[in-house]
Amino acid sequence: MTCPVIDLAQQLIKRPSLSPDDAGCQAIMIARLKALGFTIEPMNFGDTQNFWAWRGEGKTLAFAGHTDVVPVGDESRWINPPFEPTIRDGMLFGRGAADMKGSLAAMVVAAERFVAANPHHRGRLAFLITSDEEANATYGTVKVVEALMARQERLDYCLVGEPSSTERVGDVVKNGRRGSMTANLHIHGVQGHVAYPHLADNPVHRALPALAELAATEWDQGNEFFPPTSMQIANVQAGTGSNNVIPGEFFVQFNFRFSTELTDELIKQRVQALLEKHQLRYTIEWKISGQPFLTARGELVDAVVRAVRHYSEISPKLETTGGTSDGRFIAQMGAQVVELGPVNATIHKINECVSAADLQLLSRMYQRIMDQLIA
């Protein structure tokens, strides 16, 4: 007996959609949604395929996700070719099985069942799908959100199908994410001969006390939903490669994952004050990848929690840990945003896989969330 969710997941996995190439995945989804009476609006930008689809009117529940996947790595180490989906011992193997073609299949099949049961549903059901979440994310969801906001498009609830679970499907739900901001710091010195340090100014020596203080700083203590803000030095670079030259420049790159207790401006001010205190000559450039967002208990979180409890008899933990997701863009529309997806143990790894039973369960959860919010 075939299973609609697994069949569709396998169709999508067969497409080698290395970011930002969609490789025909969205065409498969669009055909299924068109058959349900969805209006399809392609919203392609740059090298990225996106679409916005909707059915009905009123309060809007959108399902968001991405068709692109990360590179497969050493293909010879896979137990089966990464784009030839295979089920072994109840696990569906293939690149994208967990992140996140399995979720996409669960969403579409949930929509098919929901529309069959509720052809005249009272709210609006929508899909926001991109082919660039894993790479630069420049022309993906962020551009779609900008276009939707420019025309005052309504979005009340959004469920992102990122793999949020840790041990079993639904044990963890992400109701927010930390912000991410990177600093590229150049500390300026004077190059010279190591035998004549008085004629040079070593920027590494000058910077080390400041970096030690930066690493030891407590930025905040977090709050009920967020862990304390984390600062990590990611890259350092100095020197000419010669052992007798004092470098003239020292480059340091560090990243903040920050909670709603802080703003990006506050972080910048505190870092600048620290650098000034240590009397460094420097230039600094900042790049913000995403602002923190939080969806408090309300209609969406409650509907998700009830759906998980109904099908798995566990109460999900609400967490904001992990990296960023496209939820950070969608939250700017004022929507309640939650992430619920399969177990994330193998995402981005060799032999990525997901429980076939979990995907079927996930689809039922998605359908029950639709039932609660827009039936």
PyMOL commands that set and color helices and strands:
alter all, ss='L'
color gray80, all
select helices_A, chain A and resi 4-13+25-34+75-77+97-117+141-150+197-199+203-216+264-277+299-312+327-333+356-374
alter helices_A, ss='H'
color red, helices_A
select strands_A, chain A and resi 39-42+50-55+60-66+86-88+91-93+124-130+157-160+172-174+176-177+179-188+192-193+230-238+245-246+249-258+282-290+293-294+317-319+336-339+353-355
alter strands_A, ss='S'
color yellow, strands_A
deselect
rebuild
show_as cartoon
